Amino acid sequence: MPELPGALDLGAYLERIGFSGPARADLETLRALHARHAEAIAFENLAAFLGEPVRLDIESLQEKLVRGRRGGWCFEQNLLFASVLEAIGFRVRRLAARVRWNVPPGTVTARSHMLMEVEVAGEPWIADVGFGGQSLTAPLRLEPGLEQETPHEPFRVVAEAAAFVLQAHVEGEWRALYAFERHEQHLADYEVSNWYLANHPQSQFVTGVIAARAAAGLRHALRNARYAIHHRGGRTEKRVLASVEEIRRVLEEDLRIPLPAHPALDA
């Protein structure tokens, strides 16, 4: 039967990420989906970089991330993932966060990032498949102070006043990714930040190329011509890509992003 406009095609999504087991609203399924999504669907901003619209309705998300096998940024990734989890039977609360990663201390940023609180067996867990080069590759129990292993770095959530801060253990120290509260957000809330990030002339997503993908035991990260492979345990390989052909190869082969046929892409 053909898919109704605006409806989630769960089977197509599961095929996209390579998930073939029974999909139940339990922790085992959540962990498997989280890991496979992070490996299969890259973080990337090519649409905004090329001046194309970044749409957040479920049909546009499926057309781009599932059928088109492209990647996307936090709102695209996590709105799709939230819809998938709800279709399976999870209870999901959509949240927003203020980014602290690579932000000067004391700077208060806008709530420009999306994450999710997922209920599993009556307990809250954090899920987030859209934070670029530091995207979670496993859900985290929402228990302040608890250090939790993932397929990549250890993470923890710490309490701070009326908020929580997500931290990753990177290069021997705990570094903050973002601060969030448990207030539920709606699509209209995300649309505002999404438009700003895709259109403001000073947005990092408009002025350069950013892409990342997690793989077994490592992370690929591209920022303009700077390409890095971060290995679990701390070793990092870095190099500067010297040509359009090299950048294309990294995006297509290492990041697994089918490049859009846009006349201005190479330029």
C-alpha positions in Angstrom: 0.0 0.0 0.0 1.5 3.4 -0.9 2.7 5.6 1.9 0.3 8.4 2.9 1.7 12.0 2.5 3.3 13.0 5.7 3.3 9.5 7.2 6.4 7.8 8.5 7.6 4.8 6.5 9.2 2.9 9.3 10.3 0.0 7.2 12.2 2.3 4.8 14.0 3.9 7.7 15.0 0.6 9.3 16.3 -0.6 6.0 18.2 2.7 5.6 20.1 2.2 8.8 20.5 -1.6 8.4 18.3 -2.6 11.3 16.7 -6.0 10.8 15.8 -7.2 14.3 12.4 -6.9 16.1 11.7 -3.3 16.9 10.3 -3.0 20.4 10.0 -0.2 22.8 12.9 -1.5 25.0 16.4 -0.5 25.9 18.0 -3.0 23.6 16.2 -1.6 20.6 16.9 2.0 21.5 20.6 1.2 21.8 20.7 -0.6 18.5 18.8 2.1 16.6 20.9 4.8 18.1 24.2 3.2 17.1 23.1 2.2 13.6 21.6 5.7 12.9 24.8 7.4 13.9 26.8 5.2 11.6 24.4 5.2 8.6 23.3 8.8 8.5 26.0 11.5 8.5 25.8 15.0 10.0 26.1 17.5 7.2 25.1 21.0 6.2 25.4 21.0 2.4 21.8 22.2 1.9 22.3 25.4 3.9 25.8 25.9 2.4 24.3 25.8 -1.1 21.5 28.1 -0.1 18.8 25.4 -0.4 15.9 25.3 2.1 16.2 23.0 5.1 12.7 21.6 5.7 11.5 19.9 8.9 8.3 18.2 7.9 8.4 14.4 8.1 7.9 13.9 4.3 10.9 16.2 3.5 13.0 14.5 6.2 12.3 11.1 4.7 12.9 12.3 1.1 16.3 13.6 2.0 17.7 11.4 4.8 16.0 8.1 4.0 15.2 7.9 0.3 17.9 10.3 -0.8 20.4 8.7 1.6 21.7 12.2 2.5 22.6 13.4 6.0 21.4 16.5 7.9 21.9 18.5 11.1 20.3 18.2 14.5 16.7 19.2 13.8 16.5 17.0 10.8 18.2 14.0 12.4 16.5 14.1 15.8 13.0 15.0 14.4 13.2 11.9 12.2 14.6 9.8 15.0 11.9 11.0 17.4 9.2 10.0 14.9 10.7 6.6 14.5 10.9 6.0 18.2 7.2 7.0 18.7 6.1 4.7 15.8 7.8 1.8 17.6 6.0 2.7 20.9 8.5 4.8 22.9 7.3 7.9 24.8 9.4 10.8 23.6 9.8 14.4 24.8 11.5 16.8 22.4 14.0 19.1 24.2 16.3 22.0 23.3 19.8 22.9 24.4 22.3 25.8 24.5 25.5 24.7 22.9 28.8 25.0 24.9 31.1 23.0 22.7 33.9 25.3 21.4 32.1 28.3 22.9 34.1 30.7 25.1 33.4 30.2 28.9 30.6 32.4 30.2 28.9 32.8 26.7 25.2 32.2 26.7 24.0 30.8 23.4 20.5 30.4 22.0 18.6 27.1 22.3 19.8 26.1 18.9 20.2 22.3 19.4 17.6 19.5 19.7 17.8 16.4 21.7 15.2 13.9 23.1 14.2 12.5 26.4 13.0 8.9 25.9 11.1 6.9 28.5 12.3 3.3 28.8 10.7 1.0 31.5 9.5 4.2 33.3 13.0 5.8 33.4 14.2 8.8 31.4 17.1 8.4 28.9 18.7 11.0 26.7 19.0 10.3 22.9 20.7 12.6 20.4 21.9 11.5 17.0 22.6 15.0 15.7 25.5 16.7 17.5 28.0 16.6 14.7 31.4 15.2 15.5 30.4 14.4 19.1 27.0 12.9 18.4 26.1 10.3 20.9 26.3 6.7 19.6 24.3 5.3 22.6 21.4 6.6 24.7 22.4 7.9 28.2 20.5 7.3 31.4 19.4 10.7 32.7 21.2 10.3 36.1 23.4 13.2 37.1 27.0 12.3 37.8 26.9 8.8 36.3 29.8 8.1 33.9 28.5 6.1 31.0 30.4 4.2 28.4 29.4 4.4 24.7 30.9 2.8 21.6 33.0 5.9 21.5 33.8 8.3 24.4 32.5 8.1 27.9 29.7 10.6 28.6 28.0 11.9 31.7 25.1 14.3 32.6 25.8 16.8 35.4 23.3 18.9 37.2 23.7 22.7 37.1 21.2 24.9 38.8 17.9 24.1 37.2 19.5 22.6 34.1 21.6 19.6 33.0 24.9 19.7 31.1 26.0 16.9 28.8 29.8 16.3 29.0 32.1 14.0 27.0 35.5 12.7 28.2 37.8 13.9 25.4 41.6 14.2 25.4 41.8 13.4 29.1 39.2 15.9 30.4 35.5 16.4 30.7 34.2 18.9 28.1 30.7 20.3 28.0 28.7 19.8 24.8 25.5 21.6 25.8 23.1 22.6 28.6 19.4 21.6 28.5 16.3 21.6 30.6 13.4 19.1 30.5 10.8 21.6 29.0 9.1 20.1 26.0 9.6 21.8 22.7 7.4 21.9 19.6 8.1 22.0 15.9 7.5 25.8 15.9 10.3 26.2 18.4 12.7 24.4 16.2 11.6 26.1 13.0 12.9 29.5 14.4 16.4 28.2 15.1 16.5 26.1 12.0 15.7 29.1 9.8 18.4 31.2 11.6 21.1 28.6 11.2 20.2 28.1 7.5 20.0 31.7 6.5 21.9 34.1 8.8 25.0 35.3 6.9 27.2 34.7 10.0 25.9 31.1 10.6 28.8 28.6 10.5 26.4 26.4 8.5 26.2 29.0 5.7 29.8 30.0 5.5 31.5 26.6 5.4 31.1 22.8 5.0 30.7 20.7 8.1 30.2 17.0 8.0 30.8 14.1 10.5 30.0 10.4 10.8 30.6 7.8 13.5 32.0 4.4 12.6 33.2 1.4 14.6 35.8 2.7 17.0 36.3 6.0 15.3 34.8 9.3 14.1 35.2 11.1 10.8 35.0 14.9 10.9 35.3 17.4 8.1 35.3 21.1 8.4 36.0 22.9 5.1 39.3 21.4 4.0 40.3 20.1 7.4 39.7 16.4 7.8 40.2 14.4 11.0 39.8 10.8 12.0 39.4 10.5 15.8 40.1 7.0 17.1 38.6 5.6 20.4 41.4 5.9 22.9 42.5 9.4 21.9 44.6 9.0 18.7 43.7 11.4 15.9 44.8 11.6 12.3 44.6 15.0 10.7 45.2 16.4 7.2 44.3 19.3 5.0 42.5 18.3 1.8 44.2 20.0 -1.2 41.6 19.8 -3.9 37.9 19.7 -4.7 38.4 16.1 -5.8 39.8 15.1 -2.4 36.9 16.9 -0.6 34.4 15.1 -2.8 36.0 11.7 -2.2 36.0 12.2 1.6 32.3 13.3 1.6 31.2 10.5 -0.7 33.4 7.6 0.6 34.2 8.3 4.3 31.2 10.4 5.2 28.9 8.3 2.8 27.0 11.4 1.6 25.6 11.3 -2.0 26.5 14.8 -3.2 23.8 16.9 -4.5 23.9 17.8 -8.2 24.2 21.6 -7.6 26.0 23.7 -10.2 27.8 25.8 -7.5 29.0 22.8 -5.3 32.5 22.6 -6.7 33.0 26.3 -6.6 
